[in-house]
Amino acid sequence: MNEEISGLPTRRAALRLLDAVMRMGTPMDQATANATKGLSPPDRALAIAIAQESLRWSVDLDVLIDSKTKQALPDDSKARMVLRLALAQILRLGTPPHAVIATALPLVEKGPRRLVHGVLGSLLRANVTLPELPSLPEAVLMRWHPAWGDDMVAGAQAALSEPPPLDLALRDPASTAHWAALLGGESLMPGHVRLPRGTAVEELQGYDEGAWWVQDLAASLPGRLLGDGSGKRALDLCAAPGGKTMQLSAAGYAVTALDNSARRMDRLMANLERTQLHADRVTADVMQWEPSEQFDALLLDAPCSATGTMRRHPDVLQRIDIKQINNLAALQCAMLDRAADWVKPGGLLVYATCSLEPQEGEAQAELFLSKHSDFSALPVSAGELPQGVTANAQGDVRTMPHMLADKGGMDGFFIARFKRKGA
């Protein structure tokens, strides 16, 4: 029986993951539970790694595949998927070719088995290699190069080539030196510790007592820019799974956390319980809900393309297209317009997206100010940012994949801070 072949269930799971992303457009995070059901934790991790490496290097893997086929295989064909997975294991994960072939061919049983075997054999005999850095999908390159230029594209390729390190946000920034020393990490600003990737989070000291939570350095900046919250009320929109809610609570705010997903709000609740932090939780749609009073601070980390998270979620580059980006930009604009009235005179509004698309960042900030004369930009100062990250001419923050590259990089984010006039 095929299932007796060592490692085959893991490869079947990897194929299900790749198919979910490439053919159905499902976010890999959403597909993982079903695709890897029944696997042990190590096998689940391996299936995810195989699928992710196939996605990171998909453009270059396809170039190799196409060099050995007389007719181009359809992008979503099972044969192409299996060949991507096989080559990613050999060329990126160092799996012995004989083991790869033994687990690849059963994946195309009753299909083009001879074709897959022949292409793999031809490529192995030719001793093929991958380029130093992965190529970006053409549609992504056509968006990013005109907007950001050569340096950003090269930085994005470098960032895409490897999974990112692990960033921790500390409940008590005053304990930064203690936790950096205890965990053997590096801090890039107060309240932050960076550890090498591959660290088992639940086994780290401080996890059980809730001294920290996992949060990319760039993702921690929006919450930081609202400052001290002593005696103030804050509203965190689209809050789950709760990283920014925990930041605001730790900074002294009385926080209301709103999200439209009950499942994600359960995760927020669990995170708050572990870290012994507090927030009022509301499960509702931003576009339907109405608060009973205004807030001193409002944080909108809006739904977006999430292309800035490509280091940990390489599937976003395969799934997201310009139509989705434009639809999300329209939603972001509507949310900003609706939330503006919920900020007290003299209060702060921080808008953020984990996106590298200008439509979801710079264009939104410019449009918001043109429509809301009762708000003004509140520029971000150098002292509020990690060394090596600076605000742009408008005072907004745009983090890029090539920033802090010598320290392990950071996600792509856009952050704008506004102050409501009055009081």
Helices and strands as residue ranges (DSSP letters): G 2-4, H 8-22, H 28-35, H 41-56, H 58-66, H 78-91, H 97-104, G 105-108, H 113-125, H 138-148, H 150-160, E 166-170, G 173-175, H 176-183, E 192-195, G 201-203, E 212-214, H 217-224, E 233-237, H 243-250, E 254-259, H 262-275, E 280-283, E 295-301, G 307-309, H 316-319, H 322-340, E 343-353, G 358-360, H 362-371, E 375-377, G 382-384, E 397-399, G 405-407, E 413-420
